[in-house]
Amino acid sequence: MSKLLPEFFRRIDERPDALFYRTPRSNGHVDEEAARFLAEWNDAALPREGHILDLMAGPVTRIPTASRHVVGLGINPEELHANPTLTESVVHDVNLEPRLPFDDAVFDGALCSAAVQYLVHPLDTFCEVARVLKPGAPFIVAFTTRMYAEKAVLAWRTSDDAAHERLVRTYFKQCTAFGDVRVERHEAESSLPVWWLHATAREAT
């Protein structure tokens, strides 16, 4: 997918996301085995120390804390408060305001787990993540086959899993602020399939 048209990012429920997420949601996008896979790969890819951004965070962050300072950015303060991994939390809706409330080059890594399908300004958001990352810092995007259909964008709802991977690759590529994308897939009969994409921020020009 090379041309990202505005209509691709329409949703069934166009009400403000804060209304949809004001009631805490179950963490049903990831099952137990998929969660172990994500924790393992995220832990290996992210620095063991430093500041990490969990974008569109909820009640669970799929990384061991180690010596990391983890900042969760999300919509529901109750969910963020319940997340035991977070060092601090920031309530912010990237679909209303893509610009992230952080200075340039302050994070040593970032992740977005099971939420990329809800971005209505994905290129803006990906470029903002690149802005707040230090050069060479990783950005990890993971997703499964599950979603809240009423809040997923049209480009996601009407395509298959292979197209979802291509779409996320397109976000990385068209942002132009990231290097090559690495992809891992977790597939097992007893678990949800997981796609895990990883790229590093380029030096700002």
N, C-alpha and C positions, 0 to 999 in steps of 0.2 A: 504494500500500500504506500504509494508515493505522495499522493495529494490528500491532505487531511481537510475535508470540507466541514464547514460549521455544522451542517445537519448531521454529521456523524456523531456529534456529541450531545444530541438531544436525549432526554430521559423521559420515561413514562411519568414519573413523579418529579415535577419541576419546582415543587415547593422548596424553600430553604432547607438545606441539609440539617441544620440545627433542630428543625421540627421533627424530622424523621429519626434522628439519633438522640433526641432528648430522653427517650427511654433506653437504658443500657441494653445492648444487644448481646445475645449469646455468641460465643466465639466459634460459630459453626462452620467457618470457611476452611478450617484446618483440623484434621483428626489427630489422634495421639501419635501415630507413626510418622505422619507428615510433619508434625511439630518437632519430633526428634531430628528428622532430616534437616529441617530449616535451622534448628539450633546448632547442629554440627557444622553445616556449611557457612552459616553466618559467623560463627565463632572463628572459623579458620580464615575467613576473608577479611574480617574487621580487625583493626589494631587492638591489642589487648589492653592498651591504656589510651587515654585521650577522650575527646568529646565526640559522642555519636548521636546523630539525629534519627529518631524514629518518626517518620513522616506518616501522617494520618493514623496516629497511634490509637490503641484501644486498651483493654484491660490486661493484655499480655504482649510482651516483647520477646521475640524468639532469639534471644542471645543470653548466654551466661554473663553476669555483670563483670566478672574479673575486677580490673581496676578502672573500668570504663565509667565515664560520666555520661549518662544517657538522658537526653532531652526528648521528651515525648510531645509531639505537636498534634493535636486532635481537636475534636468538636465537643465531646462530652466530658465535662470536668469530673464527674463521678467515676467514669471509667478510667480516666487518667490517674485519679487519686488511688484507685484500687490496684493499679499496675505496680507490682513489687520491684520491677527492674528499674523504673525511672528514678533518676536523681532529681529531676525537676520536670515540670509540665508547663505547656503553653497552650492556651485555648485559641485556636485560629482555624478559620475555614478557608482552605486553599482554593475552593471553587468560587468563593466570593472575592477573595483577594489573593491572587497567586503569589504576590511578592511576600517572601518570608520575612518575619520580624527579627532578623539576625544580621550582623555585620558580614562583610566579605571574609571568606577563607577562615572560618572559625571552627569548622568541624573536621574531624579526622576520618569520618565515615558516615554513611547514611543508609537507611533501609526503608523500604515501603513494602509491607507484607499484606497480601490479599486485599489490596485497596486500589490498585492502579486502574481497575475497571470503572471506578467512580470519578475519575478526573475529567472535568469538562474543559480545562485549559491545559492539557498535558504538556505541550511544548513549553509554555511559560513556566509550568511547575518544574519540569526537568531542568530547564536553564537556571531557575532559581536555586535548585539543589546544587547545581554545579557552581553557582556563585558563592554559596556559603561553605562549600568544601575547599579544603586545602588542595593545591595541585598534587595529583597522584592519589588522592583519597578515593576509596571505593564507594559506589552507589549500587545497592542491591535491590532488585525488584523481584518479588516472588508472587505467584498466584496459583490457585487451584481451579477446579472445574465449578466451584460454587460461587454464588453471588446473590445479592439482593437485586432481583431483576428490575424492580421499579426505579432503582437508583443507578443501575449500570447504564453506560452510554450506548447509543444505538450501534456503534461500530463494534462493540463487544457482544451485545445481546444477539446480534444477527450473524455472528461468525463462529467458526469452530476453533478448537484449541491451537491448531497450527497457525491459524490466522491471528490468534491472540499473541502468540510469540512474535510473529512478524510485526504486529502493531507496536509492541513494546520496543522491539529493535528499531522501528521507525522513529519512535520518540527519542531514543538515544541518538540516532544518526542525525535527525533533522535539528536537534538542539545544537549540534556541532561542538559542544563543549566537553564531550566524552570520547575516550578512545574506543578500541575494539570491544565488542560485547562477547562475553563468555556465557555459555548456556549450559546448565545442568538440568537433568530431568530425573525425578524420582517416580518410579512406576512399580507398583506391587499389587498383587491381587487383593491383599488385605488392607489396602490403604488408598486414600485419595492420591491421584497423580499431582505432582508439584512441578512447576516450571520456575527455575531460579536463574535470573539474568544479572550479570555483574559487569560493570565498566568503571573506569577511573576517570576522574576529572582532569582535563588538560590544564596546562599553564595558561592563565589569562593573557589575552593579547590586547 
